[in-house]
Amino acid sequence: MNELPEYIDGIPNISGEEKIVLKAARRQDSKELRGDNSRFGKIKSAFSIALHMQQPLIPAGGHDLQSAEIISNLKYMMDHQDIGDNHNAPVFHWCYKRIGEFIPQLVAEGKEPRIMLDYSGELFHGLRQMGCNDVLDSLKNITCNEEYRRCVDWLGCTWGHAVAPSTPVQDYKLHVQAWQHHFAAIFGLDALARVKGFSPAEMAIPNHPDVCYEFIETLKDSGFMWVLVQEHTVENPKTGHGVEQPHIPHRLVAKNSKGETASIIALVKTQGSDTKLVAQMQPYYEAKSLANQELAGHKIPPLVTQIGDGENGGVMMNEFPGKYMEAVRESSGTDTPIMNGTEYLENLFALGITEKDLPEIQPVLQKRIWDRFESGKGPDELARAIAELKKEDDRFHMEGGSWTNNISWVEGYENVLDPMEKVSASFSERMLGRNISTSDPAYRNALFHLLMTQTSCYRYWGQGIWTDYARELCRRTMDIIGTR
């Protein structure tokens, strides 16, 4: 039985019970998270895959942009299957549901399936709004049923698929907490207590020292134990070069301009953004070629970790089911099993390894900052150092790193970012600044609209109708906030 209602006044339950939700999120039952993994000390390697799922909410439920109902992009695709690739909509629907079919089937065969899942809050709401209760019921079964829940490792994310480098710090925290709230309302507080990993939208982590510090502080304060990072978004603090041992856990360390330090465990996703890596189960075949590695005086199995869109592309839509079933059947009970990230880390901790034993990494390009700026000298000195570096090298940037470094989440989108920043400032002034209760219906409605405006899809998919959608949502949000 769920302790929280999923909807309040027609709005997803994304605020109002922060104390209850945070208490659950910070729970740490190591034994349950570790599972019954008596073979961990005998395996030579392991592999892990995550499926990322997202559909934005758009003002497209009607012909007039200013009055159109806000619907899921999946709903729009379903209703307009004659346009472009929209004929894939029914397959997308199955992609969101099908892992809930695969897990019980494999468990019934005596196998040990594992999967990490990353679904945005926007997608949860869109599916429910469309009446896709079969999807959520399927996911709820593998998440809450004691027979299957060990197999599923949910990853926290931003409710509205907001990217960390260009989302205001206070809003990013609202996204994270809104997702936890919404997840708990759907799957229950006990299920939320098992969510210990975090998946940043677009694999984007901030490299500005002050922003990255707040990013890690938000995750740690919200109860997360680890974060998934893209290999080329981080560097060795001593050399500024890439990660030498990507298949062992690291410690992502952030120093800010005030001299404060924050850190969180990081699992490294290798290679690029090709969903075929997950769809064709490449991590399994790579893991089979690896052997134990040395860490803190222990021989540990390396973990090959990958994440990919769980619905996009013909290979993912068509080949993943067979490849996943085949890899799980073949690897179960061997010395290269499939494992989830939290399960793997908890088994490492059981060996006596601690977070402090893990090699350090930091966001990409930061070594160049620390070579000329001493942490603790304040934000003005930091800004001066960054400006000097940009002047010396036009490739130097503080826009963070993501799964694709050929797309800027800032440059060229000023016509979207300016309204977004005004909405954020207005929300901060009229809602947060006036201490409006988070259980107030007006607050929840304003928050719901604010989070929608900040989805990365409004920038990633280019200028045109998508930026029109973004500006329209910003207009509506300003109207809602302005009624206070």
GIDA-V911789 format. One record per residue. RES is the residue in one letter. SS is DSSP state (2 for helix, 1 for strand, 0 for the rest). PSI is psi in radians with two decimals (NA if undefined). NEAR is the number of other ideal C-beta (glycine too) atoms within 10 Angstrom. Layout:
# GIDA-V911789
[[RES;SS;PSI;NEAR] [RES;SS;PSI;NEAR]]
This chain:
# GIDA-V911789
[[M;0;2.30;3] [N;0;2.38;15] [E;0;-0.36;13] [L;0;2.47;19] [P;0;2.55;10] [E;0;-0.52;16] [Y;1;2.54;13] [I;1;2.07;17] [D;0;0.63;9] [G;0;0.01;9] [I;1;2.44;16] [P;1;2.53;24] [N;0;1.56;21] [I;0;0.05;24] [S;0;2.84;23] [G;0;-0.43;19] [E;0;0.79;19] [E;2;-0.68;14] [K;2;-0.79;7] [I;2;-0.78;15] [V;2;-0.79;26] [L;2;-0.65;16] [K;2;-0.75;14] [A;2;-0.75;22] [A;2;-0.51;25] [R;0;-0.06;13] [R;0;2.56;15] [Q;0;1.63;11] [D;0;1.52;11] [S;2;-0.66;12] [K;2;-0.76;9] [E;2;-0.70;14] [L;2;-0.54;21] [R;2;-0.62;19] [G;0;-3.11;19] [D;0;1.38;7] [N;0;1.15;17] [S;0;-0.26;8] [R;0;-0.01;13] [F;2;-0.71;20] [G;2;-0.15;14] [K;2;-0.18;8] [I;0;2.70;18] [K;0;-0.42;16] [S;1;2.98;23] [A;1;2.91;28] [F;1;2.73;28] [S;1;2.38;27] [I;1;2.58;25] [A;1;2.47;24] [L;1;2.13;25] [H;1;2.24;26] [M;1;2.30;21] [Q;0;2.40;25] [Q;0;2.18;27] [P;0;2.81;25] [L;1;2.33;29] [I;1;2.59;28] [P;1;1.35;21] [A;1;0.25;20] [G;1;0.91;15] [G;0;2.99;11] [H;0;-0.42;7] [D;0;2.03;7] [L;0;-0.67;15] [Q;0;-0.27;9] [S;0;-0.03;11] [A;0;2.46;15] [E;1;2.53;11] [I;1;2.07;19] [I;1;2.93;20] [S;1;2.52;23] [N;2;-0.52;24] [L;2;-0.70;24] [K;2;-0.76;22] [Y;2;-0.75;18] [M;2;-0.78;20] [M;2;-0.71;17] [D;2;-0.24;14] [H;0;1.00;13] [Q;0;-0.11;13] [D;0;-0.08;7] [I;0;2.21;10] [G;0;-2.25;9] [D;0;0.25;10] [N;2;-0.28;16] [H;2;-0.21;12] [N;2;-0.13;17] [A;2;-0.82;19] [P;2;-0.57;12] [V;2;-0.71;14] [F;2;-0.80;21] [H;2;-0.78;19] [W;2;-0.65;14] [C;2;-0.65;21] [Y;2;-0.41;25] [K;2;-0.52;17] [R;0;-0.45;19] [I;2;-0.47;22] [G;2;-0.24;22] [E;2;-0.66;14] [F;2;-0.75;18] [I;2;-0.93;25] [P;2;-0.65;17] [Q;2;-0.77;12] [L;2;-0.68;20] [V;2;-0.71;17] [A;2;-0.46;9] [E;0;-0.04;12] [G;0;0.24;9] [K;0;3.01;18] [E;0;1.31;19] [P;0;2.69;25] [R;0;2.59;25] [I;1;2.48;22] [M;1;2.37;25] [L;1;2.37;22] [D;1;1.70;24] [Y;1;2.24;25] [S;0;2.78;28] [G;2;-0.61;27] [E;2;-0.71;26] [L;2;-0.78;25] [F;2;-0.86;24] [H;2;-0.78;25] [G;2;-0.73;24] [L;2;-0.77;24] [R;2;-0.74;17] [Q;2;-0.59;19] [M;2;-0.17;16] [G;0;0.34;9] [C;0;0.97;20] [N;2;-0.43;11] [D;2;-0.62;14] [V;2;-0.89;23] [L;2;-0.61;20] [D;2;-0.70;11] [S;2;-0.76;19] [L;2;-0.66;22] [K;2;-0.64;17] [N;2;-0.82;17] [I;2;-0.31;23] [T;2;-0.66;24] [C;2;-0.42;16] [N;0;2.16;14] [E;0;-0.44;6] [E;0;-0.43;12] [Y;0;-0.32;17] [R;2;-0.42;20] [R;2;-0.37;21] [C;2;-0.29;25] [V;1;2.22;23] [D;1;1.72;24] [W;1;2.43;25] [L;1;2.31;25] [G;1;2.79;24] [C;0;-3.09;29] [T;0;2.40;29] [W;0;-0.78;30] [G;0;0.40;31] [H;0;0.80;27] [A;0;2.46;28] [V;0;2.37;25] [A;2;-0.74;26] [P;2;-0.52;26] [S;2;0.27;22] [T;0;2.27;27] [P;0;2.39;19] [V;2;-0.79;15] [Q;2;-0.55;13] [D;2;-0.62;23] [Y;2;-0.72;24] [K;2;-0.65;19] [L;2;-0.67;27] [H;2;-0.83;27] [V;2;-0.83;25] [Q;2;-0.59;23] [A;2;-0.70;25] [W;2;-0.77;27] [Q;2;-0.76;26] [H;2;-0.89;27] [H;2;-0.77;25] [F;2;-0.78;24] [A;2;-0.62;25] [A;2;-0.51;23] [I;2;-0.85;24] [F;2;-0.19;22] [G;0;2.75;18] [L;2;-0.61;20] [D;2;-0.69;16] [A;2;-0.70;19] [L;2;-0.66;27] [A;2;-0.33;19] [R;0;-0.04;20] [V;0;1.82;26] [K;0;-0.24;24] [G;1;2.71;25] [F;1;2.37;25] [S;1;1.87;24] [P;0;2.41;28] [A;2;2.35;26] [E;2;0.31;26] [M;2;0.49;23] [A;0;2.07;26] [I;1;2.49;27] [P;0;2.49;27] [N;0;-0.07;23] [H;0;2.19;24] [P;2;-0.78;26] [D;2;-0.64;19] [V;2;-0.72;22] [C;2;-0.67;25] [Y;2;-0.82;23] [E;2;-0.62;20] [F;2;-0.87;30] [I;2;-0.71;22] [E;2;-0.71;17] [T;2;-0.82;21] [L;2;-0.80;24] [K;2;-0.76;16] [D;2;-0.50;15] [S;0;0.08;19] [G;0;0.10;22] [F;0;2.54;22] [M;0;-0.52;20] [W;1;2.85;23] [V;1;2.55;22] [L;1;2.23;25] [V;1;2.64;26] [Q;1;2.40;24] [E;2;-0.81;18] [H;2;0.13;20] [T;2;-0.01;27] [V;1;2.87;24] [E;1;2.86;21] [N;0;2.16;16] [P;0;-0.53;15] [K;0;-0.64;9] [T;0;-0.40;9] [G;0;0.05;15] [H;0;3.14;9] [G;0;3.14;14] [V;0;2.23;20] [E;0;-0.60;9] [Q;0;1.32;13] [P;0;-0.24;20] [H;0;0.19;22] [I;0;2.69;19] [P;0;2.62;24] [H;1;3.05;23] [R;1;1.95;17] [L;1;2.05;26] [V;1;2.32;19] [A;1;2.19;25] [K;1;2.50;23] [N;0;-3.14;22] [S;0;-0.29;22] [K;0;-0.07;14] [G;0;0.16;11] [E;0;2.67;14] [T;1;2.42;11] [A;1;2.64;19] [S;1;2.73;20] [I;1;2.62;21] [I;1;2.46;20] [A;1;2.31;24] [L;1;2.36;25] [V;1;2.13;24] [K;1;2.15;26] [T;0;2.86;17] [Q;0;-2.88;15] [G;0;-2.60;12] [S;0;0.22;15] [D;0;2.01;15] [T;0;-0.29;22] [K;2;-0.45;16] [L;2;-0.70;21] [V;2;-0.79;23] [A;2;-0.61;26] [Q;0;0.20;20] [M;0;0.68;26] [Q;2;-0.64;21] [P;2;-0.61;25] [Y;2;-0.82;25] [Y;2;-0.55;13] [E;2;-0.75;19] [A;2;-0.60;26] [K;0;-0.41;16] [S;0;-0.03;9] [L;0;2.77;17] [A;0;3.03;10] [N;0;2.56;15] [Q;1;2.80;15] [E;1;2.32;10] [L;1;2.06;18] [A;0;0.73;14] [G;0;0.12;9] [H;1;2.59;14] [K;1;2.07;12] [I;1;2.64;23] [P;0;2.25;26] [P;1;2.68;21] [L;1;2.07;24] [V;1;2.09;25] [T;1;2.32;26] [Q;1;2.61;23] [I;1;2.54;25] [G;1;2.77;25] [D;1;2.28;17] [G;0;-0.04;26] [E;0;-0.30;25] [N;0;2.42;18] [G;0;2.51;16] [G;2;-0.64;12] [V;2;-0.78;17] [M;2;-0.77;22] [M;2;-0.71;18] [N;2;-0.65;12] [E;0;-0.46;15] [F;2;-0.81;26] [P;2;-0.88;17] [G;2;-0.73;11] [K;2;-0.71;19] [Y;2;-0.85;24] [M;2;-0.74;17] [E;2;-0.80;12] [A;2;-0.71;21] [V;2;-0.78;24] [R;2;-0.71;15] [E;2;-0.61;15] [S;2;-0.37;23] [S;0;2.24;16] [G;0;0.02;11] [T;0;-3.08;12] [D;0;0.17;15] [T;1;1.27;22] [P;1;2.85;21] [I;1;2.37;26] [M;0;2.79;27] [N;0;2.76;27] [G;2;-0.83;25] [T;2;-0.74;24] [E;2;-0.79;23] [Y;2;-0.84;25] [L;2;-0.73;25] [E;2;-0.58;22] [N;2;-0.57;24] [L;2;-0.78;24] [F;2;-0.62;17] [A;2;-0.37;14] [L;0;-0.22;14] [G;0;0.00;10] [I;0;2.45;18] [T;0;2.96;9] [E;2;-0.63;14] [K;2;-0.34;9] [D;2;-0.23;15] [L;0;2.50;20] [P;1;2.53;15] [E;1;2.54;15] [I;1;2.84;24] [Q;1;2.86;25] [P;1;2.60;26] [V;0;2.52;20] [L;0;-0.04;22] [Q;2;-0.46;23] [K;2;-0.64;16] [R;2;-0.52;17] [I;2;-0.86;22] [W;2;-0.34;15] [D;0;-0.34;10] [R;0;-0.09;12] [F;0;2.32;22] [E;0;2.17;12] [S;0;2.26;17] [G;0;-0.16;13] [K;0;0.03;14] [G;0;2.82;14] [P;2;-0.55;12] [D;2;-0.78;9] [E;2;-0.67;14] [L;2;-0.79;22] [A;2;-0.66;15] [R;2;-0.75;14] [A;2;-0.73;20] [I;2;-0.73;20] [A;2;-0.70;10] [E;2;-0.76;13] [L;2;-0.70;18] [K;2;-0.61;13] [K;2;-0.64;9] [E;2;-0.53;9] [D;0;1.92;11] [D;0;-0.11;7] [R;0;-0.23;6] [F;0;2.33;14] [H;0;2.82;20] [M;0;0.59;22] [E;0;0.12;19] [G;0;-3.11;28] [G;1;2.61;24] [S;0;-3.04;25] [W;0;-0.40;22] [T;0;2.09;14] [N;0;0.14;15] [N;0;0.08;5] [I;0;2.21;16] [S;0;2.36;15] [W;0;0.02;22] [V;0;-0.97;16] [E;0;2.27;11] [G;0;-0.02;13] [Y;0;0.48;19] [E;2;-0.56;10] [N;2;-0.29;12] [V;2;-0.77;22] [L;2;-0.65;18] [D;2;-0.89;12] [P;2;-0.66;20] [M;2;-0.75;25] [E;2;-0.63;14] [K;2;-0.71;13] [V;2;-0.79;25] [S;2;-0.79;20] [A;2;-0.69;13] [S;2;-0.74;20] [F;2;-0.75;28] [S;2;-0.73;15] [E;2;-0.83;12] [R;2;-0.43;18] [M;2;-1.05;21] [L;2;-0.76;15] [G;0;-0.48;11] [R;0;0.14;9] [N;0;0.71;7] [I;0;2.34;17] [S;0;2.40;12] [T;0;-0.20;19] [S;0;-0.07;12] [D;0;2.24;14] [P;2;-0.61;13] [A;2;-0.68;16] [Y;2;-0.83;21] [R;2;-0.71;23] [N;2;-0.74;18] [A;2;-0.72;26] [L;2;-0.79;29] [F;2;-0.80;23] [H;2;-0.70;23] [L;2;-0.85;28] [L;2;-0.63;28] [M;2;-0.62;27] [T;2;-0.34;27] [Q;0;0.20;30] [T;0;2.46;31] [S;0;-0.40;22] [C;2;-0.52;21] [Y;2;-0.24;26] [R;2;-0.74;25] [Y;2;-0.63;18] [W;0;0.18;15] [G;0;3.04;12] [Q;0;2.80;12] [G;0;-2.40;8] [I;2;-0.56;12] [W;2;-0.70;19] [T;2;-0.49;17] [D;2;-0.77;16] [Y;2;-0.80;26] [A;2;-0.81;26] [R;2;-0.63;18] [E;2;-0.73;20] [L;2;-0.66;25] [C;2;-0.73;25] [R;2;-0.81;16] [R;2;-0.70;18] [T;2;-0.72;26] [M;2;-0.69;19] [D;2;-0.74;10] [I;2;-0.80;20] [I;2;-0.64;23] [G;2;-0.23;10] [T;0;-0.17;10] [R;0;NA;15]]
